Amino acid sequence: MLLFLDSCYFFSMIPAAMPYAILSGLDRRVEDFLERWTANMSDAGFLESTTAKREDCILSFHWFLAPIIRSAENGNLPSFGELIANEDNWADNIIQTSRRHRSRGITGDMFVGCFKTLVHAVLEMVEQGDEPCEQKKEAARFIQRWADAFETLIVQDWTTRSGKEGDRYLDQANRQLTLEKCKYENVINSISELVLTIDGKGQVLEANRSALRYFQKDLSGLSIMELLGLKGESLKVLCSDHSTDAPLEISVKDMHFQCIFAPLNNVSLASDGYIVVLKDVTALVKQSEILETIVVKRTSDLLKKTSQLEEMNITLRTVMKSVDKEREEFQERIGDVIRSTLLPALDPVRKAAASDIRNSYLDIIENQLLKLARGGGQNNHAGLLKLTPMEMKVSRFIQAGSSTKEIAEALNLSVVTIQTHRRNIRKKLGLQNRNVNLTTFLNQSGPLEP
């Protein structure tokens, strides 16, 4: 530190730059300060013995800088004599801190040593800044004078308090600490979460009742990694990745837990251990598994229904195609009947002289049209339209049950002629070479009205 001050000696003839900008900037560099102070404390051998919490260290840092920054802002560096007078009680916060540490059993030389490591950390922050050398020298001069005054007042307060008064204050503080310890132990032991404290190597130091009840054995000295079945990651990485905001989900002895690691150095800079908290989430995990099973089943059912609907759609499209094909075939059949039967039947109707013959043809045509329209009609065979008027007369006699001889006599024709008519009728009706009775067929085709 003296080398730093000597290196700026040649600026001593130059008016000093005001150090306010440097000093006010230090107040915002809390993490930088904590890192430097912890290293200095460890190097001096004080870190393991300190009882200071992280918050206490930060407050001490701000309390130390606050009067220095005000002084620099006013452009006034008081004399050493003015400072140790402590007329406006500017040093009271630090003095009260020294008294609290004394009540915890810290010796005077240790507290002063710790305070000097704080001052050195602040001076290192100034020294390693990017500001011009003369500005850093002036800032260091402010810091050093106030630090000397702080130290003097601390030693003065420490030595002026009587031994009996100090012992009485220490006893009171110890009783208060014991009460606080009991209170927090009762709180920790009353909660359902499993709570363990581990050292920096991951070995269990203490466990609450819930943890002892769950594991059913003495946990002291056991590896937290082996106890929880954690593999693959180092303890440092595991603890940094799974703090309060990012719990680790683990399974231990058929139960599920959310596990968090809370570093103890947030409470005390001297501790490198962790508090491990295991929250039982077995019920939530099982409920989640049930919900997942339900979702999987319903998804499967939905896929099945979707598949069934697709099959139904395919079937429906097939049916529609079949209906379209049947409609086309039906239209073709209608066209065939019209072309092959109905249209040819119109010619005999035009040529028929007798009205009864025309009416017979018209009745058959009507029945065929009704059958095509699916609106009913008698079961007249379409081939009847191909019969000549004489064949129609013969067909009526056959339908009435008359024999060939009776028909010949009634129509004044020969039996041979009637037999020829019968053969032609069978041919036009498609009964040729078929073992079908003509009388029966004509009766099934419906009445042949004259």
Buried (B, 14 or more C-beta within 10 A) or exposed (E): EEEBBEEBEEBEEEEBBBBBEBBBBBBEBBEBBBEBBBBBBBEBEBBEEBBBBBEBBBBBBEBBBEBBBEBBEEEEBBEEEEBBEBEEEBBEBBBEBBBBBBBBEBEBEBBBBBBBBBBBBBBBBBBEBEBEBBBBBBBBBBBBBBBBBBBBBBBEBBEEEEEEEBEEBBEEBEEEEEEEEEEEEEEBBEEEBBBBBBBBEBBBEBBBBBBBEBBEEEBEEBBBBEBBEBEEBEBEEBBEEBBEEEBBEBEBEEBBBBBBBBBBBEBBBBBBBBBBBBBBBEEEBEEEEEEEEEEEEEEEEEEEEEEEEEEEEEEEEEEEEEEEEEEEEEEEEBEEBBEEBBEEBEEBBEEBEEEEBBBBBBBBBEBBBBBBEEEEBBEBBBBBBBBBBBBBBBBBBBBBEBEBEEBBEEBEBEEEBBEBBBEBBBEBBBBEEEEEEBBEBBBEBBEBEE
